[in-house]
Amino acid sequence: MYRFLLSRQWVILTLVALLLIPTMIRLGIWQMHRYEERTARNQLVADALSAEPVPVEKLTSPGHTVTTGERYHTVSAKGRFDTEHEVVVRRRTNSDDEVGYHVLTPFVLDDGKVLLVNRGWIPADGPSQTSFPAIPAPRRGEITVTGRLMPAETTAASGIKDLKGLPDRQIMLINSEQEARRLGAEVLGGYIVLTTPAPKGDTPEPLGKPGNENAALNYAYAIQWWLFSAGVPLGWVILVRRERRDRTEAEAAAREARDAADAEPATV
């Protein structure tokens, strides 16, 4: 009755089904791991953003690599902006996906160390982006700034190529080690995204808070893959039963045809 399962077509179909089941289970497990990772990241970011501000030198120092646990923490610093050594970071977009620059201004602390401050986004000066754009000056004199601590950018982490031969005072990556060499000063590891004081006229345009990653989507994908894995054997059984029924009906029809042919009277 089920000898058709030994045919080449059905052997291949069965092997494919047996391969799909563990593959889909593994894909579901991978998606669940992604869900757990994204959920943990979202919680980490939320905890960091809601934490009380701390002095920046409690979390970073010259040569320090900002960790995942330190990222997004609000820090404060007292000092003054050094606009003479200000640079812009190329190919950065705002909330409307317009291409422009991020304004990176050294902030000299009371002890002489330098904190890199990303003051926000400004539009590009034109397609060529060869000249240094006009940037509204920050507050003068000694002030206190707060911002979200971020790790230094690298090509490996960001995917941004660190191009050379750029126009004067333009860079591709916010990298504290590179800026330490350029400034000839002790630069704290990482940088901050400025939150206060707010710029006059919202220029440079403040950078928004990090959004939550869509962890629920990974959870839904995991359930979907596991449902698919359960559906494979069910589909295989349905196909087998349909094949058996079709073959049984075909054999019955063939028998009826033979019986009818045998019952016909012979003609002279």
Secondary structure, DSSP 8 states (H G I E B T S, - for coil): --GGGGSHHHHHHHHHHHHHHHHHHHHHHHHHHHHHHHHHHHHHHHHHHHS--EEGGGT--BT----TTTTT-EEEEEEEE-GGG-EEEEEEE-TT--EEEEEEEEEEETTS-EEEEEEEEEE-SSSS--S---------SSEEEEEEEE----HHHH-----SS--TTEESS--HHHHHHHHTS-BBSSEEEEEES--GGG-SB---------HHHHHHHHHHHHHHHHHHHHHHHHHHHHHHHHHHHHHHHHHHHHHHHHHS----
